Amino acid sequence: SDDLLAPHAAALAVAAFAERPDAGFVYGDAYTIDESGYVDGMIESPDPDPWRLANTYDYVPQPGSFFRRSALGAVGWIDESLHWTMDWDIFMRLSLAFESVHIPAIMAYARIHDAAKTSSGGLSRLAEIDRFIRTYSERRFANVFWRYALDTVLLGCGRMFRRATAALGLDPIVPGMVLQAALAPIDRRLGS
């Protein structure tokens, strides 16, 4: 991955772990950046809520998250059979077993672009998300499924839109703004 850690992130994580010795993991907020490093959005994470994590969306920016080794050992290491939801699965298992802490600060820069694993997963990614939902959610087609189904469609449309805007010489931020605007009402309805 070519995500970036914010310069102060490790110090904030160490301080949060020191203040909350029962925490299994801590996470913060993140800026999203494009392949050139241009900031084109922000991920403002809510406070921890295992139900929300399982039923609405993966609100933990992976590059701005930190785990205790002992907590990972207790819940089990990364499930290597997962490709797109491995971090979400870890967050879920940790949040069910330990306290988790949201640090209200920018902890990372998450790079989003067409070649990124999340952006290029398509229907295979959606199928893995469905397996995650079956494991942790109380409903077969939880709101999270529909949010990621739309996200999958919009990511494909976004790639086409970015190519078109580049060919027309338009600002590269436009596709990201359109995607965020399309998902915003859904995220508000889901309580994110």
C-alpha positions as CSV (number, residue, x, y, z in Angstrom):
1,S,0.0,0.0,0.0
2,D,1.1,3.5,-0.5
3,D,-0.9,5.1,2.3
4,L,0.9,7.5,4.6
5,L,1.0,7.7,8.4
6,A,0.6,11.3,9.8
7,P,3.7,12.5,11.5
8,H,2.1,12.6,15.0
9,A,0.1,9.4,14.7
10,A,2.4,7.0,16.5
11,A,2.7,9.4,19.5
12,L,-1.0,9.8,19.7
13,A,-1.6,6.0,19.5
14,V,1.0,5.4,22.3
15,A,-0.6,8.0,24.5
16,A,-4.1,6.5,23.9
17,F,-2.9,3.0,24.8
18,A,-1.2,4.4,27.9
19,E,-4.4,6.2,28.9
20,R,-6.6,3.2,28.1
21,P,-4.7,0.0,29.1
22,D,-7.7,-2.2,28.3
23,A,-7.9,-1.0,24.7
24,G,-7.2,-3.6,22.0
25,F,-6.9,-1.1,19.2
26,V,-7.0,2.6,18.6
27,Y,-7.8,4.5,15.4
28,G,-8.1,8.0,14.1
29,D,-9.4,9.9,11.2
30,A,-7.7,10.2,7.8
31,Y,-7.5,12.3,4.7
32,T,-8.0,10.6,1.4
33,I,-5.4,11.4,-1.3
34,D,-5.2,10.5,-4.9
35,E,-2.3,8.9,-6.7
36,S,-0.4,12.2,-6.8
37,G,-0.9,12.9,-3.1
38,Y,-3.6,15.5,-3.6
39,V,-6.0,15.6,-0.6
40,D,-9.5,15.0,-2.0
41,G,-11.5,14.0,1.0
42,M,-11.6,13.2,4.7
43,I,-12.7,10.1,6.6
44,E,-14.1,11.3,10.0
45,S,-14.6,8.1,12.0
46,P,-17.3,7.8,14.6
47,D,-16.7,6.6,18.1
48,P,-16.4,2.8,18.5
49,D,-19.6,0.7,18.1
50,P,-19.4,-3.0,17.2
51,W,-23.0,-3.1,15.9
52,R,-22.3,-0.1,13.6
53,L,-19.1,-1.7,12.4
54,A,-20.9,-4.9,11.5
55,N,-24.1,-3.4,10.1
56,T,-23.3,0.0,8.4
57,Y,-19.7,0.2,7.1
58,D,-16.1,-0.2,7.9
59,Y,-15.5,3.2,9.5
60,V,-11.9,2.5,10.7
61,P,-9.3,4.0,8.3
62,Q,-6.8,1.0,8.3
63,P,-3.6,3.1,7.8
64,G,-4.5,5.1,10.9
65,S,-5.2,2.1,13.2
66,F,-2.9,0.6,15.8
67,F,-3.3,-2.8,17.7
68,R,-1.8,-4.3,20.8
69,R,0.1,-7.4,19.9
70,S,-1.4,-9.2,22.9
71,A,-4.9,-8.3,21.7
72,L,-4.2,-9.7,18.2
73,G,-2.8,-12.8,19.8
74,A,-6.0,-13.2,21.8
75,V,-8.4,-12.8,18.9
76,G,-6.3,-14.5,16.2
77,W,-4.0,-13.1,13.6
78,I,-5.0,-12.0,10.1
79,D,-7.2,-14.4,8.2
80,E,-5.1,-14.9,5.1
81,S,-8.1,-16.3,3.1
82,L,-9.5,-12.7,3.0
83,H,-8.3,-10.2,0.4
84,W,-10.6,-7.1,0.8
85,T,-12.0,-7.5,4.3
86,M,-9.0,-8.7,6.3
87,D,-8.6,-5.4,8.2
88,W,-12.4,-5.1,8.8
89,D,-12.4,-8.6,10.1
90,I,-9.6,-7.8,12.5
91,F,-11.3,-4.6,13.6
92,M,-14.5,-6.5,14.2
93,R,-12.9,-9.3,16.2
94,L,-10.9,-6.8,18.3
95,S,-14.0,-4.6,19.0
96,L,-16.0,-7.6,20.2
97,A,-13.2,-8.7,22.6
98,F,-11.6,-5.4,23.7
99,E,-12.3,-1.8,24.2
100,S,-11.5,0.3,21.1
101,V,-10.7,4.0,21.1
102,H,-11.3,6.6,18.5
103,I,-8.7,9.4,18.4
104,P,-10.3,12.5,16.9
105,A,-7.3,13.5,14.9
106,I,-5.9,12.9,11.4
107,M,-3.8,9.8,11.8
108,A,-3.2,8.9,8.2
109,Y,-3.5,9.7,4.5
110,A,-5.4,6.9,2.7
111,R,-4.4,6.8,-1.0
112,I,-7.5,6.1,-3.2
113,H,-6.9,5.4,-6.9
114,D,-8.1,3.1,-9.7
115,A,-5.3,0.6,-9.1
116,A,-5.8,0.4,-5.3
117,K,-7.0,-3.0,-4.1
118,T,-10.3,-1.6,-2.7
119,S,-11.0,0.3,-5.9
120,S,-10.4,-2.6,-8.2
121,G,-12.1,-5.5,-6.4
122,G,-15.5,-5.3,-8.2
123,L,-17.9,-8.1,-7.6
124,S,-15.2,-10.3,-6.0
125,R,-14.8,-7.7,-3.3
126,L,-18.6,-7.5,-2.9
127,A,-18.8,-11.3,-2.5
128,E,-16.2,-11.2,0.3
129,I,-18.1,-8.3,2.0
130,D,-21.2,-10.5,1.8
131,R,-19.3,-13.3,3.6
132,F,-18.2,-10.8,6.3
133,I,-21.8,-9.7,6.7
134,R,-22.9,-13.3,7.1
135,T,-20.4,-13.8,9.9
136,Y,-20.9,-10.6,11.9
137,S,-24.2,-9.0,11.0
138,E,-27.6,-9.8,12.4
139,R,-29.3,-9.6,9.0
140,R,-28.5,-11.4,5.7
141,F,-28.7,-8.2,3.7
142,A,-27.8,-5.6,6.2
143,N,-27.6,-1.9,5.2
144,V,-23.8,-2.4,4.8
145,F,-24.4,-4.8,1.9
146,W,-26.4,-2.3,0.0
147,R,-23.9,0.5,0.8
148,Y,-21.0,-1.5,-0.6
149,A,-23.1,-2.8,-3.6
150,L,-23.7,0.9,-4.6
151,D,-20.0,1.7,-3.8
152,T,-18.9,-1.1,-6.2
153,V,-21.1,0.3,-9.0
154,L,-20.0,3.9,-8.3
155,L,-16.3,2.9,-8.2
156,G,-16.7,1.4,-11.7
157,C,-18.5,4.6,-12.9
158,G,-15.9,6.7,-11.1
159,R,-13.1,5.1,-13.2
160,M,-14.9,5.9,-16.4
161,F,-15.7,9.4,-15.1
162,R,-12.0,10.1,-14.2
163,R,-10.9,9.0,-17.7
164,A,-13.5,11.3,-19.2
165,T,-12.6,14.3,-17.0
166,A,-8.9,13.8,-17.7
167,A,-9.6,13.6,-21.5
168,L,-11.5,16.9,-21.1
169,G,-8.8,18.5,-19.0
170,L,-11.0,19.0,-15.9
171,D,-9.9,19.1,-12.3
172,P,-9.0,15.6,-11.0
173,I,-10.9,16.3,-7.7
174,V,-14.3,16.3,-9.5
175,P,-14.8,12.5,-9.6
176,G,-14.1,12.1,-5.9
177,M,-16.5,14.9,-5.1
178,V,-19.2,13.2,-7.2
179,L,-18.6,9.8,-5.5
180,Q,-18.7,11.4,-2.0
181,A,-21.9,13.3,-2.9
182,A,-23.6,10.1,-4.2
183,L,-22.7,8.2,-1.0
184,A,-23.4,11.0,1.5
185,P,-27.2,10.5,1.8
186,I,-26.7,6.8,2.2
187,D,-24.1,7.3,4.9
188,R,-26.4,9.8,6.7
189,R,-29.3,7.4,6.6
190,L,-27.1,4.6,8.0
191,G,-26.1,6.8,10.9
192,S,-22.4,7.1,9.9
